[in-house]
Amino acid sequence: MPNVAIYAGSFDPITNGHADLIKRSLGFVDRIIVAVAVNLAKQPLFELEERTDLIRSAVENDPRVEVRQFTGLLVQFAQESGVRMIIRGLRAVSDFEYEYQMALMNRHLAPEMETVFMVPSLDTTYISSSLVREIAKFHGDVHNLVHPTVEAALRAKFPVG
């Protein structure tokens, strides 16, 4: 039976930090489901289908990476998918308190669920989707922060002139 994990987020847009974490997680799982969250409280820059396509592009259509959309509780989505491992990224100490609380609540809701925390590579620690969106909005250089396909999609959202 293959070892499968879920890595969830809004990925608006996927960054090199996200892609790095996905690729590195494939070192200890056979497959990973990248779960794109539908967050009704947020107004995303990219539509759900666009985010899904950008993720596939950023991971270069690796067959070990499945991209799916979900609504509701992540732990329920994981259970419905037959997955017992959730991967979460921790960029800074400030992320830990929230992520720790969520991991404990997920374990309360589904005792078989494990959360694995991963730290980013040193060269991607400072990257966040919100910073990438802001840089792109003001026509800054994002080519070292995102996959070229994502960069092109950002340029299309924020044309110069």
C-alpha positions, 0 to 999 in steps of 0.5 A: 500500500503506497504511503500518501500524504496531503499538503493543503493550502490556498496556493494563491499562487504556488511559490517556489517554497511550496514547490520545494516542500512538495518535491522534498516530501516525495523523499519520504512518501510515495505520493502527495495530494496537493489539496487546494482549499476553497476559502469562502472568507478570502477573495483569491487573485487566481480562480480555483482552476487557475491555481490547480493548473499552476500547481501542476505546472510548478511541479512539472506534472510529476505523476506522484503529485495529485492536485485536488480541490476541497472544501470543509475540514482538511481532516475530513478530506484526508479521511475521505481520501484514505490519507493519514498524514498531513504535511504542513510547512513552518516558515517562522516560529510565528507559524508554529503556534497556529499549526500546532493547535491545528494539528492537535485539533485534527488529532482530536477529530481523527486520532489516526491522523498524523501531522508532519511539520517541514521547514523550508529550504534556506533559499525559500524561507522568506517567500509567501504567496501574499508577498509574491502577489504584492511584488507582482502588483507593483511590477517587481521581479518575481522570477526567483520566487515562482515557477515561470508559468506562475510568473507569466500568470502574475504578469497577465493579472497585473499588466504594465501600463 
